[in-house]
Amino acid sequence: MRKTHPIIASYIPVVEGLARTFGEHCEVVLHDLTGDFSSTIIAIHNGHISGRQVGSPITNLALQSLRSAKDSDEDFDLNYRNDTIKGKQIKSSSIFIKDEQGAIIGSLCINLDITHLAKAQAMLGSMMAVEDKRGAQKTEENFAPTVGILMEQIIEDCLKRTGKPIALLQKEEKIQFIHLLDEMGLFLIKGAVQHVADLLDVSKFTIYNYLEKKSPQS
């Protein structure tokens, strides 16, 4: 039985600490890479995620990362997707452990099972999806505290669409303005017709007459 390097041994409590911090969906593994790669795991918590235990070997991807790290002096390989465990979505990170001379002697690996999180994300995405069926003429929804403020908001929005203040509206523009207000549902509000008539300095009869005319923009 090989002796564990003191630096690697110092990470054994870290394995348990991380696993207990992040819970049962987080597998934390400590590899001793100083000897035979056929049996590298010296500590593991939540091994049910990958089905491994103490004495299990390093993975092929870990071997590849180790080979790459030796050439580039990398210290870690973080947040990569791991689809090697059937039926699970795993987010993995590997941190390389080095000795006093900078040689890689071990690795601390974290495999987070995000399968349930991915399903929850998809469900939330579906719940948050919206459809814009109003096109370019979309109207922002206003949450007015009173009906009076609601009417003023609608009137202001329609005036912005005409591009002119009330005092400068010509007859055809007034007709267009009235039709815009009607499309916005303003005249469903009790007293709205009289309010608009007062704004335009016309009679209620004129408002109704404008509504019967075809809008210049239609």
N, C-alpha and C positions, 0 to 999 in steps of 0.2 A: 504493500500500500504506500503510495507516494505521499510525501509530506507537503502540506499546503503552504505556499509562500505566505509569509506574514501579512504582506500587503493585501493579497487576495482574501485571506482569512478575516481581515478587518471589515470586509464588505458583507460578511454573513449576517450581522444584525440589520444592515441596511435593507437586505432582501425582505426580511420579515416586516420591518418598519414600513417600507413602501407598500407592500401587499396589504397590510392591515389598514393603512391610510386610505388607499383607493378602493378597497373592497374586493369582493369575490370575482368581479369581472376583470381583475388585473392580475396577470401572471408575471411574477418577477423571478428571474433566473440568474444564477451566478455560475459562470463557466471558469474552470481552471484550464488554461491553455498552455501549461508548461510541460505537459506530457502527451500521452496517447489521446488523440482526438476521438477515439471510439467511446470514450467515457469521460465527458468533460463537466457535467453538471454536478456541483458539490452542494448546492443549496437551491431550493425551489419552493415557492408558495403559490397556491392556486393552480397547481399543475393539471387540474381537470380541464383547463382551457385547451391545452395542447396534448394532453394525455401522457405527459412525460413525468419523470421522477429523478431522484438523485441517482447518478450512474448512467443516465441517458446521454447520447452523444450530441455533439454540436450539429447544427443544421447545415444544409448545403449553402443556403443564402448567407449564413453567418461565416462560413468558410470563405465565400467570395468577398464579403465585406472585410474580413480579416486580411485577405491577400491584398486587397486594394489599399487598406489602411497602412500596411507595411511599406507600400511604395510611395504613399503621399503624406505620411505622418499625421493622418487624421486622428482625432480623439474620440469621435462618435459618428454614428449614422442614425439620424433622428427622423421620427414621424413618417416612416414609409409604410405603405399599404402591404399587408401580408395576407394573401388569399390561399395559402398552402393548407390551412386547416379547413376541411370541407364543411360547408354550411355556415361558416362564421366569417365575419368581417373583422380583421384584426389590424390595429394601428400599433406599429412596433418601433422601438428605439433601442439602439445598442450603444453602450458607453464602454470604451476600451480602457482596461486597467494596465498601467505601465509600471515597470520597476524603476529603480534609481537611475538606470542607464537609458531609460526611455523605450525599452523593449516591451512589446505587448505580452502580458502574462495571463491576462484574463479578460472577461467582459461581463458587464452587468446588463441584462436584457429585460426590457419591459414590453409585455404584449397585452395591449388593452383590447378586450372584446367589445367592439362598438356595434355589434349586430342589432341590439335592442335600441341603441341610440339612433342608428340609421333608419330603423323602422319608424321611430318616433319623429325623426326629422321629416320623413316622407309624409307622415300623417299630418304634421303641422303645416308642411308646405301645401298639402291639399286643402286644409282648412283655411289657410290664408290666401288662397288663390282668388283673384278677382277678375271679372270680365268687364271690359270697357265697350259697351254697346252704343255709346253716345257719340263716338267719333270726335272730330275736331271741335264741335260745339259743346263739349262737355262743360257742365256747370258745377262749380264747387259747391259742396253742401255746407250750408250755414246753419249753425245752431243758435237761433235767436232766443233771447230770454222773454221777449214779449212779441205779440202779433204786430204791433206798430213798428218795432225794429225790423221784423221779418219783411214787412211791406217795403220799408225803406231800402233794405238790402237788395230786394228783387228789382226795385225801381232803379237803383244805382247800377246794378249789373246790366240792365237793359240799356241804360243811357250810355254806358261804356261801349256797348256794341254799336250804337248809332254814331258814336264819335263826336257828339255835340251836346252842349248843355240845353236844357229845356227852352230857354229864351231864344235860342237860335234855330229851333226846329221849324222847317217849312211844313206845309200841309202833308205832302207825301211822306215826309220823315216822321211826322206825328202818327200817321196811319201805320207806318212800319213799327214805330215805338209801341203803339197800342197792341198790335198783333204779337209783338215780342212778350209784352206783359201777359197777354192771354195765354201764350204758349207756356209761360212759366207758371201758370195757374193762379196768378195774382187775383183775378176776378172771382175766384172761388171764395175769397175772404170777404166777409160781410163788411160793407162800407168802402171797399177798395175802389169801386167805380167812381163814387163821389170824391174820394181822395185824389184820384188821378185827374178827374175833371177840374178840381180846384187848382192842381198843379199846372195844368195846361190852360187854365183860365177859359174853359169851355163848359158847356152844359153836359149833364149826364146823357141827354139825347144824342149829343154829338159823339160821345164815346161809343154808344151803341151803334150809331151810324158808321163810325170808323170800323167797328168790328164786322159789320156786314160787307164792307168793301174788301176787295182782294188786296193782300199785302203787296206793295211794290217789289218786294224781294222774293215773292213766291213764284 
